[in-house]
Amino acid sequence: MSFRFKAVAASALSLATLAIGGWAHAADLPVKAAKKAPDLPFFLVIDDRVSFSWMPKGTDPGMWSTRPDGSINGTTAKQVYSFTHFDLWAYGTNFFTISMFKSGHNDPASPCVAPGVSINGTASNCAGATEIYGLFRSTFGWNELFNTKAFTMGPLHNISFEVGMDANTENNFLAPAKRDVVGGLQFAFDLPYKGYVDVAPLVYWEFSNHNAFTQCGLFGPGVAGVTCNSDGNVSYRATWAVEINYYMDLGFLPPNMQFWSISGRAGWYGPKGDSNGLPALSGIGRFSTASKSELNSEPIRLTFDASKAAFGDKYSHFVDLWVAYRYWQNKFGLDHNAMPGVCTVAATGQSTHSCTESTVYGGVTVKF
């Protein structure tokens, strides 16, 4: 939760407290009646935004092509359209975001199984895939739940319970349908210049996904649960996770340049079992299909508050321009040094460069 959200909440609560008055003495105010205290709104802060960004070197595991010089191209440009919602209420916060990723032709939609190749092996120029990804996180602050300040000390602002879930779907041949839930704690710390950093150790359980390539009947009848999945659905075991978010205004800049801020995030997710849900088929070394620890991060985002620069403090963060660096290793838990046919070329072990994402990208965000 950013400092300005905390400040708004504190101000709202203070105003509500000041507004609550007792009955006046009849001798002092013989004709005046006490005014009813205004009702405190359920949501103290509501913040909705839309963003557009362009990612020149996105990836999708298993989607790669060979250039004329023989090198491997495992990246694709992506247009990203996002909606985010944040609210603050009496006992905590809620955050929700949903994004649409529109890929280029190197990440094709179904019926292509690879760039330029359809399911029957013939040449086909399929359109780029479209992915929808949603994420929800909700916190319940201990200070608010127990009506205390015992969990505020030094830079520690609060401790909270945190719960959430993720879901996605994509119209490529793999047809992923990820579903997961998280639960644990969040430790909120204050940073200088109205900043914050939140650290959340969590339990992560991806209980469902889909992989059309492992579905029984695609490459032969197979044995359900041993050599193939009966309907392509894959389940995993629960594992650990740590999520970190931070934000800070660059308040050390001169007053006429205080339009800049930095922010970032990182999420570590532990191994969750076999990536195909078929551990009997997993080999060793580069032939392994076991999942690995995953790092999904945007370590730095530099934001310029364009509306504040143009129209003043009243319009702060109504229009933001930003540039960021994104790094995602072992994407979706896939081992970038193994997973033959996906993260590596099965015959040679050469990397397909599709299971690690490293790109600089930029965008614009509008508040409404």
Secondary structure, 3 states (H helix, E strand, C coil): CCHHHHHHHHHHHHHHHHHCCCCCCCCCCCCCCCCCCCCCCCEEEEEEEEEEEEEEEECCCCCCEECCCCCEECCEEEEEEEEEEEEEECCEEEEEEEEEEEECCCCECCCEEECCEECCCCECCCCECEEEEEEEEEEEEHHHHCCCCCCCECCEEEEEEEEEEEEEEECCCCCCCCEEEEEEEEEEEEECCCEEEEEEEEEEEEEEEECHHHECCCCCCCCECCCEECCCEECCCCEEEEEEEEEEECCCCCHHHCCEEEEEEEEEECCCCECCCCHHHCCCHHHCCECCCEEEEEEEEEEEEHHHHHHCHHHCCCEEEEEEEEEEECHHHCCCCCCECCCECCCCCCECCCCCEEEEEEEEEEEC
